[in-house]
Amino acid sequence: MEPGKNIYRTISRKITINLAKQLELKQQFEDLQNHNVLLESKIEHLLKEIKILSAENSDLKEIVFALNQENERYRRP
């Protein structure tokens, strides 16, 4: 075997391993990006639900306040 061939084989193997690692990391990055998009979408949905529930809660508070006032009117002779 020629003395230089072993070096080329070693370098070629290292390049192949590094490329495989790079592709694996790229795939992991893309997976994380997709997961991040999904989480952001879920957060937006939850924030919309919170706004709706807050509005409903506010309406219920107003109804309870009005009912309490009406109740007080009936209690007075």
Residue pairs with C-beta under 8 A, 6 or more apart in sequence:
none
